[in-house]
Amino acid sequence: MADEMDLLAVTGYPLGAVSPFGLLIPTRILIDHSVLAEQEVSIGSGQRYLTVILRTADLLRALRSVETGAFTHGAEQDDAG
């Protein structure tokens, strides 16, 4: 796992504010299957303590290229999407 300085260097966002949008360099975006089960999600906005809430389908449509899989502890499935 990246430390706070590495996170800022790679994403341009401080810890607690990382957004999948507006990244400084092309970055692999992973979404756990459990997130896809929700109607709405809360994601980092790029500013600490401020989130963006949107429909999961809208998030996937906006991101276009993500990898989905079982990334959380105890997850059973693994799927690239």
N, C-alpha and C positions, 0 to 999 in steps of 0.2 A: 504494500500500500504506500502511496506517495505521502511525503510529509507536506506540511503547509507551504513551505517555500517552493517545492517542486510543483505543487498544485497551481500556485499562482503563476509560476513561470510557464507552464504548459497551457493553462486555460485562460489566463488573464483575470481570473476571478479569485477572490479570497475564500478560504475555508468557510463553508456554510452558505455560500452564495453561488455555487457553480451551476450554470445554465447549459443546456445542450445547444443553445443558440449563441451565435456571435463569438465562437471560439477563435483564438488567435491562429491556431494551426489546425489542419484537418485532424480530427480526433475520433477514435473508435468509440461509438456510443452503444452501450449495452442496456437493455431493458429486461428485467426479470419478468417471467410469465405472470407472477402474482400482480404486477402492476397492470398488466393487460386485462385482468379480471375486473378491474374497477371502471366505473362509468366516467369518473373524473379523477384527475391527478393534480398534485401540487408539486411544482418544480421550482428550482432555484431561478431567481430573477436576474442575478448578477450583482445584487446588492444584499448585504447581510440583513436578516430579519424581515425580508420582503419576498413573498413567493407569488407565483402565478398559478392560478387554478384554471384548468381547461379540460375539456372532454378528452378522454384517451384517444379516441379516433382522430381528433384534431391534432393532437401531439404527433401521432404517427404520420399523418398526412403532411404536416409541416416539416418533420425531420427527414422524411423520404428514405433515408438509408440508415437503418439501425440493425443491431443484432439482438435477437431475442433468445432467451434461454433460461436455464435454472441456475441463477447466480447466487441465490441466498443460501444460507446455511441450512442443510437438511433438504434441499430441493432435490426432486427425483428426476425431472426431465432435463434434457439438454437439446437445444434446437437452434440452429442458425437461421436467421430470417432476414 
